[in-house]
Amino acid sequence: MFANEYYCLVAGLKEYSLDADTKGFDARTIVSEILEGVTAADAREVRLLYGYYDCENMAALRAGRSAHNPLGNLTREELEEELKAPKRLPEAVARVVRAYADPEGEDAEEVDTAQRFEKELFGAYYAACAKAGSHFLREWSAFDRNLRNVSAAVTARAAGRAVEEVVVGDGDVADQLQRSSAADFGLRGELPYIDAVIAAVNDEANLVEKEHKIDLVRWNEATELATFDYFDINAILSYLARINIVARWTQLDAARGREMFARLMAELDGKELIDKK
């Protein structure tokens, strides 16, 4: 199967700009325009990428918190309905929602409702991404889960908490994080970024700086995973993964957000290779 090539759409990504006089830019508008420009199948991949924020928002909603990340696919009101009777969520995620709504029901046989809701919810989300058609989304979600697990495990270890309480999903990395007593969890050879993440979590007292260092790891991975993708859905998802980081930093630190956006625009120059295809 050949990937769809979006020459005009990718070429137009550089037209988006960050307003220097405001705190941020409208990432949702960028997403909406991309969704209008790709096929239905590729649009599902884009929505799955943003499903992470739906899970984040559902966890907050179920816990009674007011926080709501606007990058999610669904509004707060739509998520309230999904928590009652999921219809628009990926099936793996919907199964978790149904299981916790009815611990005696059929879905609860496949979900460990003794675990925290968030842990099972995000585990299901990453499992859905592992089956995505886009190689970028599969590899990005695996990376993102590992990165978040490492950060959570280091924090839990420092606080004297059980690492297994915070690690999401399964697999070799998750198992190693829960079993190893080594400073690097025995993962230095498998995760090239682990030293940077451990150092950021352990050594950086400034929480904003810590998050910035971890997001730089995330940014570099998003770029690396689409190195040989120029005009397909993988290139677009890589761009969106970085747009999400920019969106976050325009809220946390406007100047740093503009700096990251400038970097993204510079990186897109290397994608303009239509004549070489």
N, C-alpha and C positions, 0 to 999 in steps of 0.2 A: 504494500500500500504506500502510495506517494504522499508526502506531506503537502498541505496547501501552502503556497508561497504568497506572502502579503507584501509585495514590493512597495506599493504606494502607502500602505498603512504604516509599515516600519519606517519608511522615509519621512513620513509625517510626524513621527514621534518627537523629533527635535523641535517641532513648532510649539510644543507646550513650554510655557515659561513660568518661572516663579516670581511673583510680584514682590519686589524688594520692600514695598511699603506696607505689607501685610504680614501677619504671623504665619500664614500658610497658603496653600493652594488647594483647589478642589480635586483631590485624587479620585473621588467618585465619578466626576465628570470624565476624567481620562478613561476610567474603567468602562463607563457607559458607552463612550465613543468606540472603544476597542470592541466591545461586545457587538456593536452594530456592524462592525467591519469584518468579522470572522464568521466562519460557518457555524451551524448549530452544534456540531460535534466539538469544535474547538471552543465555542462559548461555554460548553459544559466543563471543559478543563479550566477555563478562567474562573468560573463560579466555584469550582472545587478548591482552587487556590484560596479563594476568599471565604471558603467554608470554615477555615480556622477561626476567623473572627466571629462567625455565627456561633461556634462552640464556646468561644470566650464569652460572648454575650449571653448565651443560654445559661452558662454556669453562674454568671453574675445575677441574672434574673431569678434563677431558681433559689439562689442564696439570699435574695432580698436586697441585693446591692443595686444602686442606681446607675452604675457605670454602663455605658453602651458605646462600643467602638463603631463609628459610622462606616467603616470599611466593610462591614459584614454585608452579605447579600440581602438579609431580611431586617425589617424594622423591628423595634421593640414589640409593637403590637402583633406583628406577624409571628414573632418568636413565642409570644404568649400562647397563641393558637397552636403552634407546633408542639409546645410542651404538653398540651392537652391531647392533641391527635396529630402526630407528625405526618405530613404529606409531601413536603418539599425538601426534606433533608436527604442526604445519601442514606441508603438503606441500612448500612452498618451503624450509622449515627442514630437513625430513627429507632433501631432496635434497642439501643441503650436507653433512649428516652422512654420507650414503651415499658421496658423492663423495670425502670425505677418508678414509673407511674403505677405499675401493677406487679409488685414483687412476687406474686403468686401465679402470674400469667405464664404463657408459653415462652415468651421472649426471655424471661428471667432464667430459663434453663441454659441459655447461651451467654449470659452476662453475669459477672460476679458482683451482685448488688451489695455485697459486704464491703466492697471497696468504695472510696469516695467517688461521687458522681463525676467530678471533673476528670479523674484518672481514667475511668472507663470511657467517658465521652471522647477525650482526646485520643485514647488508644484506638477507638473505632474510626475516628477521623483519619488518623495516619494509615490505618489498614485500608481505608477506601482509597487514599492517595497512592498506595502501593500498587493498586490495580489500574491506575490511570493510563490512558493511551500515550500521553506525553512523557518522553524519557526525562525531560527536565523536571516535571512535577513529581515523578516517582523518586528521582534522585534528590531533589530539593527537600521533599517531605521527610525522607530518611535522614538526611543531614540535619534538618531542623529539629527533628525529634531527638537525635543524638546530642545535638548542641544544647538543647533545653534540658535534657536528662543529665548531662555532665554538670551544667551550671547548678541544677537543683540538687544533685548528689553532693557536690562540693559544699554547698550551703548547708545541707542537712548534716553532713559529717561534722562541719565546724560547730553546728548548734547541738551536736550530740543526739540528733534524731536518727531514726532508722531510715536508711537510704531507700529501702524497698517501698516505703510509704510515698515516695515522690517520683519514682521512676515510672514512666509511661510506656506501655507496650512490652514486647518481649524481643527475643533475638540475642545474638552474641554480645553486643555492646551493653544492652540492658542487664543481661546476666552478669557480665563482668563488673559493672558498676555496683551491683548488689553483693557480689561475692568477694571482690578484691579489697585488700587492706593497703595496697601500694599507694604511694602519693599520687600517682597518675592512673590509678585503677588498672594498671597493666595495659593501658590502651595507647601508649605513645606511638607504637608502631602502626596502629590501625587508624587513629584519628590525628592527622598532622597538626590540627589546630588545638589539641587538648591543652598543651602547655600555656598557650595564650589565654584560653578561657579560664583555666585554674588560676593563673596569675591575676587576671582581671577580677575574679571573684574574691580571691584571698587577700590580694595586696592593695586593692583600690578602695580606700575609705570613702571617696566621693562617689555616690551612687550614679550620678549622671555620667561621670567619666567611665565608670565600670560598664554601664550600658553602651556607651559609645564604642569602647574597645570591643565588646562582644558583637555589636552591630557591624563593625568593620570586618570581622571574621565572616559574618553573614553576607555582607556585600561582596566580598572577594569570592565567596563560594557561588553566589548567584551569577557572577560574571564568568567564572571558570566553567560552570556546568553548561553554558551555552556558547563556549568558545568557537565551535564550528557550526553554529546555527546562525543564520543571517536574516532570513525573511519568513521563517515558519513560526508555528505556535510556540515552540521552545524559546525562540528569541523574544517573543512578546511576553511570555511568562517570566523570563529573566528580567526584562525591563520592569514588569509590574512588581516583582519581588523587591527591586531596588526603589521603585516609586513608593512602596509601602514603608520602606525605611526612611525615605525623604519625608513622607507625610508625618511619620512619628516625630522626627526631629524638628520639623517646622513648628510643632507644638511644644516640644521640650526646650528647644534652643533655636530660634529663628535664624540666627547667623550661621549656625552649623548646618541647618537645613538647606540654606542657600548654597553653602559650600558643597554639600553632597549632591545637590541638583546640578551644579556646574560640573562636577565630576562625571555625573551620568551623561550629560550632554556631550562632554568631551569623548567619553567612551563610545557613544553612538556614532561618532565620526568614522570609527573603524569598521562600522557595519555597512557603510555605503559602498558596496562592492558589486552593484548590479551589473556593471559592464564586464566584470570578471566571472560572472556565473555562467 
